[in-house]
Amino acid sequence: MYMSIWYAMHEFYGGLVSYRIYRETGDTKWLDRGRQCKSAIKLWAEQGSLWNFEQKHYLLEAEEQHCHFNLLAAKSRTAVLYHWQDLTNSSTMRHWLTSLQGTFT
C-alpha cells in the first residue's frame, strides 16, 4: 500500500490537534477524530514502518491519556518514547563510531 508522507504527517498532527481541541472544548467529536488518527498511525506502525510510526503512536496514546486526566499513564507513555529515542540515538552513534574506526589512522 502506497502512502504519501504528507498524509501520514496530516494524520499525526491532526491527532495532536484533535486531542488538544478536545481538552479545551470537551466536544467528543475531537476525541473521536484523535482516536481515528491514532488508529491509523498504529496500523502503519504494525504493518508498515515501525521505525517511523511507533514513537508517533506512543505520543498520541499519551495525549489521549492526558485527555482522560490519566496523567500517570500519559507520563509512562512519554517515558517510553524518550527511552526509545535514547536507545535509537545511542545505537546510531555506536554504529557511526564503529564504522569510522580506522578511517583516520
C-alpha positions in Angstrom: 0.0 0.0 0.0 1.5 3.3 -1.1 1.0 6.2 1.4 2.2 9.7 1.0 4.4 11.1 3.7 2.1 14.2 3.7 -0.9 12.0 4.5 1.0 10.4 7.4 2.0 13.7 8.8 -1.5 15.0 8.4 -2.8 12.1 10.5 -0.2 12.6 13.2 -0.5 16.3 13.6 -4.3 16.0 13.1 -4.4 13.7 16.1 -2.3 16.0 18.3 -4.5 19.0 17.4 -7.7 17.0 17.9 -6.8 15.9 21.4 -5.8 19.5 22.2 -9.1 20.9 21.0 -11.0 18.1 22.9 -9.2 19.2 26.1 -10.2 22.8 25.6 -13.8 22.3 24.4 -14.9 18.9 25.7 -16.5 18.2 22.3 -16.3 14.4 21.8 -16.1 14.7 18.0 -12.5 15.8 18.5 -11.7 12.9 20.8 -13.1 10.5 18.2 -11.0 12.2 15.5 -7.9 11.9 17.6 -8.6 8.2 18.1 -9.1 7.7 14.4 -5.7 9.3 13.7 -4.1 7.2 16.5 -5.5 4.0 14.9 -4.1 4.9 11.5 -0.7 5.6 13.0 -0.8 2.3 15.0 -1.8 0.4 11.9 1.2 1.9 10.0 3.5 1.0 12.8 2.3 -2.6 12.9 2.1 -3.2 9.1 4.5 -0.7 7.7 7.4 1.1 9.3 7.8 0.5 13.0 10.8 2.8 12.8 8.8 5.8 11.6 5.5 5.4 13.4 5.9 3.6 16.7 7.1 6.8 18.6 4.2 8.8 17.0 1.7 6.2 18.2 3.1 6.4 21.7 2.9 10.2 21.7 -0.8 10.1 20.5 -1.5 7.5 23.2 0.0 9.8 25.8 -2.2 12.6 24.5 -5.3 10.5 24.7 -4.5 9.5 28.3 -4.0 13.2 29.2 -7.5 13.9 27.8 -8.8 11.4 30.3 -6.8 13.0 33.2 -4.8 9.8 33.5 -1.5 11.7 33.8 0.4 8.7 35.2 -0.3 6.7 32.1 0.5 9.7 29.9 3.8 10.2 31.6 4.7 6.5 31.3 4.0 6.6 27.5 6.1 9.7 27.2 8.9 8.0 29.2 8.8 5.0 26.8 9.1 7.4 23.9 12.1 9.2 25.4 13.8 5.9 26.3 13.2 4.6 22.8 14.8 7.8 21.4 17.8 7.4 23.7 18.3 3.8 22.6 18.0 4.8 19.0 20.4 7.7 19.3 23.0 5.8 21.3 22.9 2.7 19.0 23.1 5.0 15.9 26.1 6.8 17.5 27.8 3.5 18.3 27.3 2.3 14.7 28.6 5.5 13.3 31.7 5.5 15.6 32.3 1.8 14.8 32.2 2.5 11.1 34.7 5.3 11.4 37.3 3.2 13.3 40.5 3.1 11.3 39.4 5.8 9.0 41.7 8.4 10.4 44.7 6.3 11.4 
